[in-house]
Amino acid sequence: MDEHNVEVAQENERVGLSKVRLVLPNRLAEKEDRLVEWYSRLKGNQRTKLLALYEFMAELYRPIASLTPCKKGCASCCYYPVSVSDDEINIIERGTGRKRIKKLRPAGAFHGTPCPFLKKGECSIYDYRPFVCRRHLSLTKTPFWCHPDRSNEAEFQQLRFSEVELVFKLILSEGVLERPVDIRQVFK
């Protein structure tokens, strides 16, 4: 059926969400269920812990790739707002050698504005991308509703792993609590 019809797309998404537990290996599901406990044993600074979380997320999301239309070269979500914390900005700077701008740009409505790291239709900082980019994926069959011109026309559920979300918040709370900003405010 045609996913240009929102009800069809939403049903396909519900089916995709129901399949997540089926494709997720038990050991990963169990680790995610105990992720706060794992986090409590982690040593190191915020950056080290955030990188460890990113590594786990890559492992967790790998089996789900078969359920999503999100593929290399699909860049619709690169036109959505992308909140970044200071730790994530530091990871991007260290990983890419690209420095943040000296004066923070004003906040704005960034939906529809390309990410400054979108180059030739691909993420140029994929290995260093922020948490929100790592957790974002569509579980519809096609990326039709991901396009920024259509993405706010209908409600779609997002896959969320509660322990991953909680550990991310815990890592951020270890340091100076700053309000996340959009990546476009920090990088050209």
Stockholm file with secondary structure:
# STOCKHOLM 1.0

chainA/1-188         MDEHNVEVAQENERVGLSKVRLVLPNRLAEKEDRLVEWYSRLKGNQRTKLLALYEFMAELYRPIASLTPCKKGCASCCYYPVSVSDDEINIIERGTGRKRIKKLRPAGAFHGTPCPFLKKGECSIYDYRPFVCRRHLSLTKTPFWCHPDRSNEAEFQQLRFSEVELVFKLILSEGVLERPVDIRQVFK
#=GR chainA/1-188 SS CCTTSHHHHHHHHHHHHHHHHHHSCHHHHHHHHTHHHHHHHCCSCHHHHHHHHHHHHHHHHGGGGGGCCCCTTCCGGGGSCCEECHHHHHHHHHHHCCCCCSSCCCCCCCTTSCCTTEETTEETTGGGCCHHHHHCCCCSSSSGGGSTTTTTSSCCCCCCCHHHHHHHHHHHHTSCCCCCEEHHHHCC
#=GC SS_cons         CCTTSHHHHHHHHHHHHHHHHHHSCHHHHHHHHTHHHHHHHCCSCHHHHHHHHHHHHHHHHGGGGGGCCCCTTCCGGGGSCCEECHHHHHHHHHHHCCCCCSSCCCCCCCTTSCCTTEETTEETTGGGCCHHHHHCCCCSSSSGGGSTTTTTSSCCCCCCCHHHHHHHHHHHHTSCCCCCEEHHHHCC
//
